[in-house]
Amino acid sequence: MKTEKILIVNDIAGAGKVAGNVIFPLLSAAALEPAILPTLLLSTHADAPGRVTTLSTNEIYQQFLKRWEELGIQFSAYATGYFAEIEQITTFTDYYLTKKKEDQTKKLFVDPIMGDHGALYPGFNQEVPSRLRELIQHAEIVLPNLTEACLLTGHPYREEMDLNEMTDLAHKVNDLGAKNTILSGIKSTDVNGEERIGFLYCDEEGNSDLILHEYFAEDFFGTGDIVFSLVLAFYLKGLSLHETIVKTARLTEKALRDTITLKRDSIYGVFFEPMMYDFMKALRALE
């Protein structure tokens, strides 16, 4: 039985279901064997109220990679999220390209976490999108929000973009070298005028489509990490990009609805555990 070993490059929060805390269990549930290269340790997710305690992993970041080389540990796919330092992007890009040269079947998936609402996150500068451009040109799938797609392509950001402009934006990300682009957090209305949210994708053949699910007004920290995990799992299990996003949208909607029923503080993240039954059932159907 052949298994897929996936390297997650992301931060880890001590409490709160975000980043590595979300991606690791979901990939494990999909029988994809995850390992993690931590880019930062946090007491909670970065948007939690009050002071967030952080610990840099820069000293061990390269040591992890070096030790894995000594042990001959190999991965068939790589999934990157939040990079805490520019040097981490450069180090990982060089590492991945070396691995890709050795084996062209190795796949890269990139969530280019760097900004929202038209601006870079605090502490980031324009070198971040520049370095991420170098990385995503090798990506099988890149999954930016509208802000990140604009930062990557130089497209002017506007709060309100029509479908044609967003589709053009997704094509521009693909033009950077990514095979497939999925824009997340896309808001639209259905035939009944109800607000919806979801994804607009552009695949390597130039096909595009808008896939939406129910919109919830609440903020849900960690939703993007759930989406990234589901996309990665379904795609690596052989589904088309379209069907991958359809299933991802359905399961994400369930996880958010389950979270709302708890009426709890958003610091705890999305209550995705009940959704995992449906997730694993959907995966089992693919066998």
C-alpha positions in Angstrom: 0.0 0.0 0.0 1.5 3.3 -1.1 1.1 6.2 1.2 1.6 10.0 0.7 3.9 11.8 3.2 3.1 15.5 3.3 5.2 18.2 4.8 3.2 21.1 6.4 5.1 24.4 6.6 3.1 26.5 9.0 2.9 28.0 12.5 1.6 26.2 15.6 -0.7 27.7 18.2 -0.7 26.3 21.7 -4.5 26.8 22.0 -7.0 27.5 19.2 -7.6 25.5 16.1 -5.6 27.3 13.4 -2.7 26.5 11.0 -0.9 23.3 11.9 -3.4 22.5 14.6 -6.1 22.1 11.9 -4.1 20.8 9.0 -2.4 18.0 10.8 -5.5 16.2 12.1 -7.4 16.6 8.8 -4.6 15.2 6.7 -4.2 12.4 9.1 -7.9 11.6 8.8 -7.4 11.4 5.1 -4.6 8.8 5.6 -2.0 11.3 4.4 1.0 11.1 6.7 1.8 14.7 7.8 5.0 16.1 9.2 5.4 19.7 10.2 8.1 22.3 9.8 7.1 25.0 12.4 7.5 28.6 11.3 6.4 30.1 14.6 5.0 29.0 17.9 2.2 31.1 19.4 0.2 30.9 22.6 -3.1 31.4 20.6 -3.9 32.5 17.1 -2.6 36.0 16.2 -6.0 37.7 16.3 -6.8 36.6 19.8 -7.4 39.5 22.2 -4.6 40.8 24.4 -0.9 39.9 24.1 -0.1 36.8 22.1 3.1 35.1 23.3 5.3 34.0 20.4 8.5 32.0 20.0 10.7 32.2 16.9 11.7 28.9 15.3 14.4 30.4 13.1 17.2 28.6 14.9 15.6 25.1 14.4 14.0 25.7 11.1 17.0 24.9 9.0 18.1 22.3 11.5 14.9 20.3 11.0 15.5 20.2 7.2 19.1 19.2 7.6 18.3 16.4 10.1 15.6 15.1 7.8 18.2 15.0 5.0 20.5 13.0 7.2 17.7 10.5 8.0 16.7 10.3 4.3 13.1 11.3 5.1 11.2 12.1 1.9 7.9 13.8 1.2 5.6 13.4 -1.8 3.9 16.8 -1.3 4.5 20.0 0.5 1.9 22.4 1.9 3.0 25.9 2.9 1.1 28.5 4.9 2.4 31.2 7.2 6.1 32.1 7.0 7.2 34.2 9.9 10.4 35.5 8.2 11.6 36.2 4.7 14.5 33.8 5.2 12.1 31.0 5.8 10.5 31.5 2.4 13.9 31.5 0.7 15.2 28.5 2.6 12.1 26.4 1.8 12.0 27.5 -1.8 15.6 26.3 -2.3 14.8 23.1 -0.4 11.7 22.3 -2.5 13.4 23.1 -5.8 16.2 20.6 -4.9 13.7 18.0 -4.1 11.7 18.7 -7.2 14.8 18.3 -9.3 15.4 14.9 -7.8 11.8 13.8 -8.4 9.4 15.7 -10.7 6.3 14.1 -9.2 6.7 16.1 -5.9 3.8 18.5 -5.6 3.6 21.9 -3.9 0.5 23.5 -2.5 0.7 27.2 -1.3 -1.6 29.2 0.9 0.2 32.6 0.5 -0.8 34.0 3.9 0.3 37.6 4.0 -2.7 40.0 4.1 -6.4 40.8 4.0 -8.8 43.7 3.3 -6.3 45.2 0.8 -3.2 45.4 3.1 -0.3 43.3 4.2 -0.4 41.9 7.7 1.5 44.0 10.3 5.2 43.3 10.2 5.2 42.3 6.5 6.7 44.4 3.7 6.7 44.2 -0.1 9.5 41.7 0.0 7.0 39.1 1.2 4.8 39.0 -2.0 8.0 39.2 -4.0 9.5 36.1 -2.4 6.2 34.2 -2.5 6.0 34.9 -6.2 9.1 32.9 -6.6 7.6 30.0 -4.7 4.1 29.9 -6.2 5.4 29.6 -9.8 6.1 26.0 -8.9 2.8 25.3 -7.2 0.2 22.7 -8.2 -2.4 24.8 -6.4 -2.2 28.3 -4.9 -5.1 29.4 -2.7 -5.0 33.2 -2.0 -7.7 35.5 -0.9 -8.4 38.6 -3.0 -5.9 40.8 -1.2 -3.2 38.2 -1.6 -4.0 37.6 -5.2 -3.7 41.4 -5.8 -0.4 41.6 -3.9 1.0 38.8 -5.9 0.0 40.2 -9.3 0.1 43.9 -8.8 -3.6 44.1 -9.6 -5.3 47.1 -7.8 -7.3 46.0 -4.9 -11.0 47.0 -4.6 -13.5 45.8 -2.0 -16.1 45.3 -4.8 -14.9 43.3 -7.8 -17.3 41.8 -10.4 -17.0 38.2 -11.6 -15.1 39.2 -14.7 -12.5 41.1 -12.8 -12.0 38.3 -10.2 -11.7 35.7 -13.0 -9.1 37.8 -14.7 -7.3 38.1 -11.4 -7.2 34.3 -11.0 -5.8 34.0 -14.5 -3.1 36.5 -13.6 -2.0 34.3 -10.6 -1.8 31.3 -13.0 0.3 33.4 -15.3 2.9 33.7 -12.6 3.4 30.0 -13.0 0.9 28.3 -10.7 -1.0 25.4 -12.4 -4.3 26.0 -10.6 -5.5 29.0 -8.6 -8.4 29.0 -6.1 -9.5 32.5 -4.9 -11.1 32.2 -1.5 -13.6 34.4 0.4 -15.5 35.3 -2.7 -18.9 36.9 -1.9 -21.8 36.8 -4.3 -25.6 36.5 -4.3 -27.7 33.6 -5.5 -30.9 33.9 -7.7 -32.9 34.7 -4.6 -30.7 37.6 -3.6 -29.2 35.7 -0.7 -25.6 36.4 0.1 -23.2 33.5 -0.5 -19.5 33.0 -0.1 -17.0 30.5 -1.6 -14.4 30.1 -4.2 -13.5 31.1 -7.8 -11.0 28.8 -9.5 -8.9 28.9 -12.7 -7.3 25.6 -13.7 -4.2 25.0 -15.8 -6.4 24.7 -19.0 -7.9 28.1 -18.5 -11.3 26.8 -17.2 -12.9 28.8 -14.4 -16.0 28.5 -12.2 -17.6 30.0 -9.1 -18.5 27.6 -6.3 -20.4 29.1 -3.3 -21.9 28.0 0.0 -24.0 29.6 2.7 -22.6 32.8 4.1 -22.2 33.4 7.8 -21.6 36.9 9.2 -19.5 35.7 12.1 -15.7 35.7 12.0 -14.2 32.2 12.0 -10.5 32.0 12.7 -8.9 28.9 11.0 -11.5 28.6 8.2 -8.8 29.0 5.6 -6.8 26.3 7.1 -9.7 23.9 7.0 -10.3 24.8 3.3 -6.6 24.3 2.5 -6.6 20.9 4.2 -9.7 19.7 2.5 -8.5 20.9 -0.9 -5.2 19.2 -0.4 -6.8 15.9 0.7 -9.4 15.6 -2.0 -7.0 16.7 -4.8 -4.3 14.2 -3.7 -6.9 11.5 -3.6 -7.5 12.0 -7.3 -10.5 14.3 -7.6 -10.7 17.0 -10.3 -10.2 20.6 -9.2 -13.9 21.3 -9.6 -15.1 18.3 -7.6 -12.4 19.0 -5.0 -13.8 22.5 -4.4 -17.4 21.4 -4.5 -16.8 18.9 -1.7 -14.6 21.4 0.2 -17.4 24.0 0.1 -20.0 21.6 1.4 -17.9 20.4 4.3 -16.7 23.9 5.2 -20.3 25.1 5.4 -21.1 22.2 7.8 -18.2 23.0 10.0 -19.1 26.6 10.3 -22.8 25.8 11.0 -21.7 23.4 13.7 -19.6 26.1 15.2 -22.4 28.6 15.3 -24.6 26.2 17.3 -22.0 26.3 20.2 -22.3 30.1 20.6 -18.8 30.2 22.0 -15.9 32.6 21.9 -14.2 32.7 18.5 -10.8 32.3 20.1 -11.4 28.5 20.1 -11.6 28.3 16.4 -13.9 26.3 14.2 -15.6 23.2 15.6 -14.6 21.0 12.7 -14.6 17.6 14.6 -18.2 16.6 13.7 -17.5 17.4 10.1 -14.7 14.8 10.0 -17.2 11.9 9.9 -18.6 13.3 6.6 -15.1 14.0 5.4 -13.9 10.5 6.0 -17.1 9.1 4.5 -16.5 11.1 1.3 -12.9 9.9 1.2 -14.0 6.3 1.7 -16.3 6.6 -1.3 -13.3 7.3 -3.5 -11.6 4.0 -2.7 
